[in-house]
Amino acid sequence: LSDRVDEWLVSSLTEYKGKHLQSVTKGDLDLGALADQEEKEKTEKAAKEHGDLLNRLKETLAERVQEVRVSTRLVDSPACIVVGEHDMSANLARVLKAVGQEAPDQKPILELNPGHPVVEALARRFETDATDPKIAKAARLLLGQATLAEGGQLEDPAAFGELVTELMEETL
């Protein structure tokens, strides 16, 4: 569902041909019978293992995110942003603003893929030195990357560009 009006349509059409429709960008993703118990246990274990890191990232991004948590929806990406179950999606907020309507200011939820190499490396760095300033930089980079991937706009593109440049300098 990629058309701008799809969100309005689906908000009132909650079922189609006996299938429950659910936004993958809102709230906790519940795949019901599709999600096996082993996968749920793996996610819960990752959330416990990375609890301190998630708290550190939430503290770092407190002004910009509502929560930082382990994702159940990501496979290839290190992070994504979603909104609460009853919050307006970022896409709908953008559409409303584009037509001159007001949209509520709300903080997204940052979800991390614990199996992604970037998140694994971040967790190792956190275990080595929880106060390393690179952790805060990585948090801002992950949020920026997730915002761009979602189709949003960065609050401060220049600062994001500086972070990317610093990362390139460090790795080259």
N, C-alpha and C positions, 0 to 999 in steps of 0.2 A: 504494500500500500504506500505508494510514493506521491500521490497527488495531494495538493494542499488541503482539499476538502475531506480527504479520507479520515482524518482524525475526528472531525465532527460526525461523520457517518458512523464510524465504529463506536463512538461514545454512546450512541443510542441503539446500535445494532450489536448486541452482546453475544449473539449466537447465530450460526449459519449452518443449515442442514444438520442440526444436532451437535455441532461442534462449538465449543465455547471459545470466543475470541478474547485474546488477552494481549495487551501491549507489552512488548519486550523492553520498552524504555521506561516503564513505570513500576514502582514498587518492587516487591520480591517476586522473582520469576518462579512460578509454580508450574512445572511441566507435568504434574500429576503422574499418571502411569508411565509416561515417557521417561521420567527420571528414575533410574534405579537406586536402590537403597545404598549400594556401594558408593555411588557418586555423591549422594547426600552426606554420607559419613566422611568421605574424603574432603568435602568442602568444610564441614564442621571442624574437622581436625586441622585443616589449614588456617581457619579463623582463630583457633586456639593457639596454634604455633606462632602465628604472626600478630597476635593480639597487641603486644607492646609496640610493634612497628606501626600497626594501624592507628594506634592512639597517638604516636609521635607525628604521623602524617596528618592526622586530624587536627592536632594542635598547631602544626605548621600552616595548615590551610584553613584555619578556623573562620576567618573572615569570608572565605569563598565557598566552602562546602558545608553541608549539613552533617555529613557522615562519611567515613571511609570504611569500606568493608570488602570482604572477599566476594568475588563474583561467581555466580553460577551460570552466567550466560556467555562468557568469553572463551574462545578457543585459541585464536591466533593473536589477538591484540593484548597489550599489557594492561590497558585500563579503558574504562568507558565511564560516561556520566549518565545517570538516570535521575528521575524525579520520584518523589513519594507517590504512593498509590493514588492519592486524591489530589495531587498537585497538577497544575497545568504543565503540559510538556513544553520543552524549550522551543520546539517547532511552532506550536500553536501560539506561544508568547511572541515569537518573531512575526508570525502572520498578523496577529492583532496589532502590533506596533507598526507594521508596514501599512496598514489601512487606517492609521491614526487613532486606534483604540488603546486604552490603558491595559497593561498586563501586570499582574502582581510580581514584585521582586521576590524571588525565592532562590534559595541555595540548592544546587544539585547534590546528589550523592555520588561520590567517586568510588567506583568498584575496581578492584585489582584482580588480575588473573595470577594466582599464586604459582602456576606452572610455567609462566612465561619467563624466559631467561633474564629479562630486565628486572622483573620483580624478585626473582631468585637472587640476583646479584645485589639488589638493594637490601634484601633481607640478610645476606651474608655481611654486607658492610655494616648494617645496623647491629648485628651480633658482635662484630669486632669493636665498633666504637659508636655507641648510640648517640653521641653528641656531635658526630662528624657533620660539618656544615654542608657537605655534598648531599646529605639525605634531604635537607630542606630544598636544595636546588632540584634534586630529582623529583620531589613531590610537585613542585611548580611545573616542571617539564611534563610530567605525566598528566597533570590536570590540563595543561595547555594542549597537549597532543590529543587528549580525549575530547576536549571542547572542539577542536578543529575537525576531528573525525566525525563528531556528531553534527557538524554543519554550523556550529556557533561561531561567534566572533570573540577574540581575545580581549580582555579588559585593557591590557597594556601590551600591544604587539612589539613595541621596542624592547621592553624588558624580556619578553620571551625570546626575541632575536638575540639579545645579549647572552642569555643562558645557552642557547644553541651554539653560539660562537665560542663561548667558554668551553663547552663540551668538545667541540671540534678541535680547539687548541690543545686540550688535554689529551685527546686520543691521537692526534697527528703528531 
